[in-house]
Amino acid sequence: MSHVTGPDTSDLVERIQQEWAQAYPDLDVAPIGILGRIQFIAARSSHRLDRRLEPHGVTRSEYDVLGALARSPNPLRASEVVSTTMLSGASITKITENLARRGLLVRRKSERDGRVVLLEPTDAGRELVETELPRRLADDEAALSGLSPAERESLAELLRKVSAAVHI
């Protein structure tokens, strides 16, 4: 779905849903109308963020780690970064090593417990987040601009319910 560039993307999801309904008339394909749109929005949003981060040489996952560190008032352990992002512990280790090598975060031993490694953004890492966050929020605002405040609140609550029902 992420390769479609037409002006009315809702028609794409509707067309896909209709195609599934025709191919499998005995199945209720109604969820495609909702989850297909969520996937489409997520793919478009991710693609947009990837394009914005490309000049910085940072991936979306690396940006997520820097964002978790930038919004924390204190340095974080890797496990704390895992709990505040949607990334695995193994990927956090690799990502933090790459970011440290490029001077975007520092890894240091805890003064209280030398076995614990704490992570925090460098000035360059924090600056990257502070440069890109307003752009990301502006893109998100543009995507939501057609919704009233009440609609946004309702949509957030409905998506919260769907999120709670999704189990891995």
C-alpha positions as CSV (number, residue, x, y, z in Angstrom):
1,M,0.0,0.0,0.0
2,S,2.9,2.4,0.6
3,H,3.6,2.8,-3.1
4,V,0.3,4.4,-4.0
5,T,0.4,8.1,-4.7
6,G,-3.2,9.0,-5.6
7,P,-4.9,11.9,-3.9
8,D,-7.7,9.9,-2.3
9,T,-6.1,7.0,-0.5
10,S,-9.3,5.9,1.2
11,D,-10.4,4.6,-2.3
12,L,-7.4,2.2,-2.3
13,V,-8.4,0.6,1.0
14,E,-12.0,0.4,-0.1
15,R,-11.0,-1.2,-3.4
16,I,-8.8,-3.7,-1.6
17,Q,-11.6,-4.5,0.8
18,Q,-14.0,-5.0,-2.2
19,E,-11.5,-7.3,-3.9
20,W,-11.3,-9.5,-0.9
21,A,-15.1,-9.5,-0.5
22,Q,-15.4,-10.7,-4.1
23,A,-12.6,-13.3,-3.8
24,Y,-13.9,-14.6,-0.5
25,P,-17.7,-13.8,-0.3
26,D,-18.2,-16.0,2.7
27,L,-15.8,-14.0,4.9
28,D,-16.5,-10.7,6.7
29,V,-13.8,-8.4,5.4
30,A,-15.1,-5.3,7.2
31,P,-12.0,-5.1,9.5
32,I,-9.9,-4.3,6.4
33,G,-11.7,-1.0,6.2
34,I,-10.4,0.0,9.6
35,L,-7.1,-1.9,10.0
36,G,-6.2,-1.4,6.4
37,R,-6.5,2.4,6.9
38,I,-4.5,2.2,10.1
39,Q,-1.7,0.3,8.3
40,F,-1.8,2.8,5.4
41,I,-1.5,5.8,7.7
42,A,1.3,4.1,9.6
43,A,3.2,3.2,6.4
44,R,2.8,6.7,5.0
45,S,3.8,8.3,8.3
46,S,6.9,6.0,8.7
47,H,7.9,6.7,5.1
48,R,7.7,10.5,5.7
49,L,9.8,10.2,8.8
50,D,12.3,8.0,7.1
51,R,12.7,10.7,4.3
52,R,13.2,13.4,7.0
53,L,15.8,11.4,8.9
54,E,17.8,10.4,5.8
55,P,19.9,13.6,5.6
56,H,20.9,13.0,9.2
57,G,22.0,9.4,8.5
58,V,19.7,8.1,11.2
59,T,17.1,5.4,11.0
60,R,13.6,5.5,12.5
61,S,14.7,3.0,15.2
62,E,17.7,5.1,16.0
63,Y,15.5,8.2,16.2
64,D,13.1,6.3,18.5
65,V,16.0,5.5,20.9
66,L,17.3,9.1,20.8
67,G,13.7,10.3,21.4
68,A,13.3,8.0,24.4
69,L,16.5,9.3,25.9
70,A,15.8,13.0,25.1
71,R,12.4,12.9,26.8
72,S,13.8,11.3,29.9
73,P,15.0,13.7,32.6
74,N,17.7,11.1,33.6
75,P,20.0,8.7,31.8
76,L,18.3,5.3,31.1
77,R,19.3,1.7,31.2
78,A,18.9,-0.2,28.0
79,S,15.9,-2.1,29.5
80,E,14.2,1.2,30.2
81,V,14.6,2.2,26.6
82,V,13.1,-1.2,25.6
83,S,10.1,-0.5,27.8
84,T,9.4,2.9,26.3
85,T,9.9,2.0,22.6
86,M,8.7,-0.9,20.5
87,L,12.2,-2.2,20.0
88,S,13.7,-5.5,21.3
89,G,16.6,-5.6,23.7
90,A,18.9,-7.0,21.1
91,S,18.2,-4.2,18.7
92,I,18.6,-1.6,21.4
93,T,22.1,-2.9,22.1
94,K,23.1,-2.7,18.4
95,I,21.4,0.7,17.9
96,T,23.0,2.3,21.0
97,E,26.4,1.0,19.9
98,N,25.9,2.6,16.4
99,L,24.6,5.9,17.9
100,A,27.5,6.0,20.4
101,R,30.1,5.4,17.6
102,R,28.6,8.3,15.7
103,G,28.6,10.6,18.7
104,L,24.9,10.9,19.2
105,L,24.7,9.2,22.6
106,V,27.0,8.3,25.4
107,R,27.1,5.0,27.3
108,R,28.6,5.1,30.8
109,K,28.7,2.9,33.8
110,S,26.4,3.8,36.7
111,E,28.2,5.3,39.7
112,R,26.0,3.3,42.0
113,D,26.4,0.0,40.2
114,G,29.3,-0.5,37.8
115,R,27.5,-3.4,36.1
116,V,24.7,-1.0,34.9
117,V,25.3,0.9,31.7
118,L,23.4,4.2,31.4
119,L,22.5,5.9,28.1
120,E,22.0,9.5,27.4
121,P,22.0,11.7,24.3
122,T,25.0,13.9,23.5
123,D,24.3,17.5,22.6
124,A,24.3,16.4,18.9
125,G,21.8,13.6,19.6
126,R,19.5,16.0,21.5
127,E,19.8,18.6,18.8
128,L,18.8,16.1,16.1
129,V,15.6,15.2,18.2
130,E,14.9,18.9,18.8
131,T,15.2,19.6,15.1
132,E,13.1,16.8,13.9
133,L,10.4,16.6,16.5
134,P,8.6,19.9,15.5
135,R,8.7,18.7,11.9
136,R,7.2,15.3,12.8
137,L,4.5,17.0,14.9
138,A,3.7,19.3,12.1
139,D,3.3,16.4,9.7
140,D,1.1,14.6,12.2
141,E,-1.0,17.8,12.7
142,A,-1.4,18.1,9.0
143,A,-2.7,14.5,8.8
144,L,-5.2,15.2,11.6
145,S,-6.2,18.7,10.4
146,G,-9.6,17.5,9.0
147,L,-10.7,16.3,12.4
148,S,-12.4,18.5,15.1
149,P,-11.0,18.3,18.7
150,A,-14.0,16.1,19.6
151,E,-13.3,13.8,16.7
152,R,-9.6,13.6,17.6
153,E,-10.5,12.7,21.2
154,S,-13.0,10.0,20.1
155,L,-10.6,8.6,17.6
156,A,-7.8,8.4,20.2
157,E,-10.2,6.6,22.6
158,L,-11.3,4.1,20.0
159,L,-7.7,3.4,18.9
160,R,-6.8,2.9,22.6
161,K,-9.5,0.2,22.8
162,V,-8.3,-1.5,19.6
163,S,-4.7,-1.3,20.9
164,A,-5.7,-2.9,24.2
165,A,-7.3,-5.8,22.2
166,V,-4.2,-6.6,20.2
167,H,-2.1,-9.3,21.7
168,I,1.1,-10.7,20.4
